[in-house]
């Protein structure tokens, strides 16, 4: 069964972690950039390293721009913003931990039983920016400094996100999928900064396609 779904989303922050972000982090780590205090010295260390690996400053700056992309989009930087299926699937999987009995699935089975599409938002640009100060940490969560750094993420607000959910009626009850979505939207949310209240949604439409 394929069900058309409409989610009324209060707010959404994507904050993607692109492959280019991983490459950028590895370059900065390998070059020793983050261990250098002087700005002039930092620039020299970086230039020397990227030259060594056969990259130009133009290449590096292009990598920075790609790594800093705020949104998942349908097709290119001027196209419609979407909520990708992997974020929505992750939301549902997390919701199974605490969902009521009528909406309960085994975590390791949910993705195979219920397939969710990308959801289109109808938005092409941000409505606001979420700014906060955070302690910088390494990949293991250890603080790198006691000085808080400003972090900013673009936000889209008050929109309907449209997509589909597919499942086999012989294996999954339609009501259970609806209730899991409803629970996830109210208590879990989708995207980044969910602990700060972002990413909450209500199920506005749930109809057979």
N, C-alpha and C positions, 0 to 999 in steps of 0.2 A: 504494500500500500504506500502511496505517495501522498503526503499531506502538505498543503500549502499553509505556511505559518507566517503570521505577522506579529512582531514583537514591538511593543511600545517602550522604547528605551529612553531612560531619563538622561543618561550621559554615558560616554564611552571614550576611553583612552586606549589606543592600540599599543604604543611603545614596543614596536617589533625589535627582535634581536636578529638582525640580518647576518648573512654569511660575511658581508663586507665589514660589519662591526667586529666580528671575530678576527678577521684578517688585520684590521686596524689595531686592535688590542694586542695582537701578537707582534706586530711591527714595533709598537711603542714599548712593549715589554723587552723584546730582544735587543732593541737599540739602546736600552738603558735610559730612555728619555725621562721616565718618571723619577729617576734617582738624581737628576740634575736640577739645581735650584735656579741658576742664572738663566734668564730668557735667551741671552745671546748664545750661551753654551748649549742650551737645549736645542736651539735651531741648528747649530753646527753638528751636534750629535745625531740629530735626525737626518740631516742632509747627507752626512757621511754614510749612515747606515743604508738609506734607501738607494744611494748611488751604488753601494756595494752589492745590493740585491738586484740591481738593474732596473730600478724604478726612478722616474723623474718626479719633481715636485708637483708637476701638473697631474701626474698619475695619482700621487698621494692625495692631493686636494680633491680629485674626482672621487677617490675612495671615501674620503671624509663625507662628501655630500651624499653618497649612496648609503653610508652607514647611519646617517642622521635622519633618514626618511621617517616621518612620523606615522604614516598610514599604510595599510594594505589597500591597494587600489585595483580596479578591474583591469585597466590596461593603460599604464603610463601615468605620469605625474599630474596630468590635468583631468584624469578620469574619475569616475565615481568611487568614493570610499566604500570599502566593504568590511564586514566582520568575517574573518576567515573561519572555515569549518573547524580547523584544529583548536582555535580558542573556544568555540562553542562546545565542541566535543569535550574539551578539558573541563569546562564548566559543569557539564552534565555528569562526567565521571566523578568530579569532586562532590557534587550534590548527592551522589549515591551513598556517601558515607553517613549522611544524617537524614536522608529523605524519609518521610513516613512510609508505612508498610505498603500502601497502595501504589507507591511510586518507586519501589525499591528494585534495583538491579544489582547483579554482581559486577563489581568494577571491571574485572578483566574480560567480561563478556559484552559490556555495553556497546563498545565501538563496532563489534561485529553484528550485533542485533539491531542497532539503530544507526542509520547513516544520515548525517546532517550536511546540508549544502553550505556554501558560502552565503552570507546574507547581505543584500544590498541595502544601503542606508539612504540613498537619495541625496547624500551630501557630497560636496566636492572640496570644501574648505572648513577650517575649524571655526567654532563659535566662541571659544574662549581659551585661556591658557591656565593650567594648574601649576602654581609655583609653590615650592616649599624648600626648606633647608634640611639637608640630610648629611649624616656622617659617611664619608667615602669609605668603601670596604673593598677588600679583594674578593676573588672568586669563591673563597671559602667562608666569607662573611666576617672576616677579621677587620677591625678598623684600621685604616691606613693613616688617619690623622684625627686629632681632636677638634680640628676646625671644620665646621659645617660648610657644605658647598650648596650653592643654589642649583636646584634642578627644576626644569620646566618641561611640561608636556602639553601638547595641543589637545583640546577636548571638543567633541561634537555633542550637541544636546537636543533633547526633546524631538525625537524622530521615530518613524516606523521603519524597522528593518524587516525585509521580506526574503524568505527562502523556503526550503522544503525539508521535511523529515521523512525518511523512508524506512519501512520495516515490514516484516512478514507477519500477517495477522495470526498465523498458526503458532508463532513463537512469542509474540508480544501483544499485549492489550493496548488498544489505542488510548484508553483513559489513563493507563499507567505512564505513557509517554507524555501526555498532556500535563499530568500532575507533576512529573519530574521537571518539565520545562518551567511550570509555574513556580515550583519550589525553588529551583535554581535561580530564577530571575529575582525572586524576593529576598533570598538569603545568601546567595553566592555571588552573583553578578558575573559579567564577562569582561575580559580585557585586563588592563593594568590598574593599580591603585584601588582595588576592590575593598581593601580594608578601610579606605578613606571614604567609602560610600559610592564610588563610581561604578558604572557598569550594570546598574540595576535595571530590570525590565519586567513588564507584564505581558502575558500572552493575550493579544487582542484578536487574533484570528487563528483558527485551527480547522481547516476544511479540506475535504478530499479534492485532489486536483482532477 
